[in-house]
């Protein structure tokens, strides 16, 4: 103890102001229904990410989905099931915008019949 107080104690640095946060990362592909899997739960993302690989970060009770360095979606952690935010995932529930600009949604919608 004497050596510690004489030599080592003065070289110690203080702990950081915030506690270290445990985070788990997943990489997943966004499905056609605008959801990505993290564990056994599904989380919605903006429709523009369909078919893209995204990074999912789970820390505490928050789930964040990243498109590159940008946060594309944030959800509360669910152990199972599906978490959908219709305001960011689907700009509107009406198919009209998809019929006006079908190429923006994907090739299959270009030939979709108008109903």
N, C-alpha and C positions, 0 to 999 in steps of 0.2 A: 504494500500500500504506500509505503514511503517513496519508492521509486516512481509510482504512478503520480503522486502529488508533486514530486519534484521535477519530473521530466515530461511525462505524457499529458497530464491534465491541461497544461497551457496550450497544447497543440490542437485540442479538440475544438471543433466548430459547433455552433448552435444548430439545433434541429430546424428544418424549414418551417415557415409559419403555418403551412397547410399540411394535413396528414396525407400520406401517400394513398392514392386511390387505386384499388384493384380494378383492372379493366380486362375484358375478354373481347377478342376480335374474331370476326368471321368474314369470309369473302363468299359472296353468293351472286347468282344470276337472277335478275328481276324477271319474274314470270309474266305471261300475257295478261294476268289479272292484276298487274301492278303491285305484286307482293314479293317480298324476299324472305327466305327462311333463315331464322337464327335460332339454333337449338331445335325445338319442335313447335315453335310459335311462328306466325307469319306477320310481317309488318309492311304496311303500304308505303309506296314511294310515288313520286310524280310519274305520270304516264310516259313522259319523254325518255325515261330510263328503261323501258321495256327492252329486254334482251341484253342489257348491259351488265357488266360485273360491277358490283358495289362492295364497299367495306361496311360492315355492321359492327358498331362498338357498343358493348354492354358494360355499364359502370353503375354500380348501385342499383337503383330502380329506374334508370333512364337508358333507353335504346336510341342511338343515333345512327342514321344511315348516311354514308358519305359517298358523294360522286366526286372522285379525286380528292381534293382538299376541302371541298365545300360540303356543308351539312345539307342534305337533300330532304331529310325527314327526321322528326324526333317523336318518340313514343314513350309511354310508360311501360315498363317491363311486364310481360305476360309469360307465365310458365307454359301455357298451351293456348291453342286457339288462334284467333286472327284479330289484329288491330288495324282498323281502316280509318283513315282521315279523308273523307270524301271531298273536302274543300281543296286539298292539295293534290290528291290522287286523280280525281275526275273533275275537271273544271265545271262540268254540267252533267246532269244525268240524262240529258236529251241527246239522241243520236244525230241531231241536226248538224252540229259543228263537224262531226266526222264525215258526213255526207258532203258538206261544202268543201272540205279540204282533206279528202281521204288519203292522199299521199303522205301527209304529215303523220298519220297514225300507223301506216304500214301497208305493204303490198296487198294483203288480203282484202283490205277495205276498198281498194280502187275499183274492184269489180262487184262490190256489195250492191244488191238491188235496193232501190229507194222504196220504202214502205209507207 
